[in-house]
């Protein structure tokens, strides 16, 4: 049996866990995530980690990549063509 943890590059788990903490209907930019993951100045590493998110998520939970934006406020990362999923999430009424 393959140990998945050995295949993951250092710091990716830190980044994924940080992204999992972004609340619903909120976003964070690459640099913010890097800072919160205690990886200051490593915004590109956040982008690399997003490209390697396991399809089933991390530790049994989804990694909400669609909550990550660039410094201009735009999404620059589209994973697995989840456009319809993203549209559904963003157009769903908010129940507070």
C-alpha contacts under 8 A as a table, 3 or more apart, distances in Angstrom:
res1	aa1	res2	aa2	distance
3	X	6	X	5.68
3	X	7	X	7.19
4	X	7	X	5.25
4	X	8	X	6.74
5	X	8	X	5.41
6	X	9	X	7.86
8	X	12	X	6.75
8	X	13	X	7.62
9	X	12	X	5.88
10	X	13	X	7.39
11	X	14	X	5.08
11	X	15	X	6.34
12	X	15	X	5.09
12	X	16	X	6.13
12	X	46	X	7.73
12	X	49	X	5.29
13	X	16	X	5.07
13	X	17	X	6.02
13	X	58	X	7.72
14	X	17	X	5.28
14	X	18	X	6.22
14	X	37	X	5.85
15	X	18	X	5.07
15	X	19	X	6.23
15	X	33	X	6.98
15	X	34	X	7.09
15	X	37	X	5.79
15	X	46	X	6.40
15	X	49	X	6.96
16	X	19	X	5.09
16	X	20	X	6.16
16	X	49	X	7.39
16	X	50	X	7.67
16	X	53	X	7.54
16	X	58	X	7.01
16	X	63	X	6.20
17	X	20	X	5.02
17	X	21	X	6.60
17	X	58	X	7.67
17	X	63	X	7.73
18	X	21	X	5.27
18	X	22	X	7.14
18	X	33	X	6.58
18	X	36	X	6.89
18	X	37	X	5.97
19	X	22	X	5.49
19	X	33	X	6.95
19	X	63	X	6.34
19	X	64	X	6.56
19	X	65	X	7.21
19	X	67	X	7.83
19	X	68	X	7.77
20	X	61	X	7.78
20	X	62	X	7.21
20	X	63	X	5.31
20	X	64	X	6.24
22	X	26	X	6.50
22	X	27	X	6.69
22	X	28	X	7.26
22	X	64	X	7.98
22	X	67	X	7.25
23	X	26	X	5.53
23	X	27	X	7.77
25	X	67	X	7.95
26	X	67	X	6.66
27	X	67	X	4.56
27	X	68	X	5.72
27	X	69	X	6.73
28	X	32	X	6.17
28	X	33	X	6.58
28	X	67	X	6.42
28	X	68	X	5.24
28	X	69	X	6.06
29	X	32	X	5.31
29	X	33	X	6.35
29	X	68	X	5.45
29	X	69	X	4.63
29	X	70	X	5.13
29	X	71	X	6.04
29	X	73	X	7.60
30	X	33	X	5.24
30	X	34	X	6.25
30	X	43	X	4.90
30	X	44	X	7.44
30	X	46	X	6.02
30	X	47	X	7.08
30	X	68	X	6.58
30	X	69	X	6.57
30	X	70	X	6.06
30	X	71	X	7.51
31	X	34	X	5.04
31	X	35	X	6.20
31	X	40	X	7.44
31	X	41	X	6.82
31	X	42	X	7.00
31	X	43	X	4.69
31	X	71	X	7.93
32	X	35	X	5.10
32	X	36	X	6.09
32	X	43	X	7.95
33	X	36	X	5.06
33	X	37	X	5.97
33	X	43	X	7.47
33	X	46	X	7.19
34	X	37	X	5.12
34	X	38	X	6.33
34	X	39	X	4.85
34	X	40	X	5.43
34	X	41	X	6.77
34	X	42	X	5.60
34	X	43	X	5.51
34	X	45	X	7.83
34	X	46	X	6.39
35	X	38	X	5.08
35	X	39	X	5.35
35	X	40	X	4.49
35	X	41	X	7.26
35	X	42	X	7.94
36	X	39	X	7.29
36	X	40	X	7.95
37	X	40	X	7.89
39	X	42	X	5.70
40	X	43	X	7.73
42	X	45	X	5.24
42	X	46	X	6.77
43	X	46	X	5.12
43	X	47	X	6.71
44	X	47	X	5.04
44	X	48	X	6.30
45	X	48	X	4.93
45	X	49	X	6.07
46	X	49	X	5.06
46	X	50	X	6.22
47	X	50	X	5.11
47	X	51	X	6.49
47	X	77	X	7.83
48	X	51	X	5.21
48	X	52	X	6.77
49	X	52	X	5.21
49	X	53	X	6.48
50	X	53	X	5.45
50	X	65	X	6.61
50	X	77	X	7.93
51	X	79	X	7.22
53	X	57	X	6.45
53	X	58	X	7.42
53	X	63	X	7.22
54	X	57	X	5.13
54	X	58	X	6.62
56	X	60	X	7.11
56	X	61	X	7.55
56	X	62	X	6.76
57	X	60	X	6.10
57	X	61	X	5.26
57	X	62	X	4.26
57	X	63	X	5.49
58	X	61	X	5.43
58	X	62	X	6.32
58	X	63	X	6.60
64	X	67	X	5.82
64	X	68	X	7.85
65	X	68	X	5.62
65	X	77	X	7.76
65	X	79	X	7.76
66	X	69	X	7.73
66	X	75	X	7.19
66	X	77	X	7.67
66	X	78	X	7.60
66	X	86	X	7.03
68	X	75	X	6.55
69	X	72	X	7.72
69	X	73	X	5.52
69	X	74	X	5.16
69	X	75	X	4.53
69	X	76	X	6.66
70	X	73	X	5.36
70	X	74	X	5.45
70	X	75	X	6.16
70	X	76	X	6.59
71	X	74	X	7.47
75	X	78	X	7.64
78	X	81	X	6.17
78	X	82	X	7.01
78	X	83	X	7.69
79	X	82	X	6.30
81	X	84	X	7.99
82	X	85	X	5.13
82	X	86	X	6.04
83	X	86	X	5.03
83	X	87	X	6.04
84	X	87	X	5.03
84	X	88	X	6.13
85	X	88	X	5.12
85	X	89	X	6.20
86	X	89	X	5.11
86	X	90	X	6.10
87	X	90	X	5.25
87	X	91	X	6.02
88	X	91	X	5.36
88	X	92	X	6.00
89	X	92	X	5.45
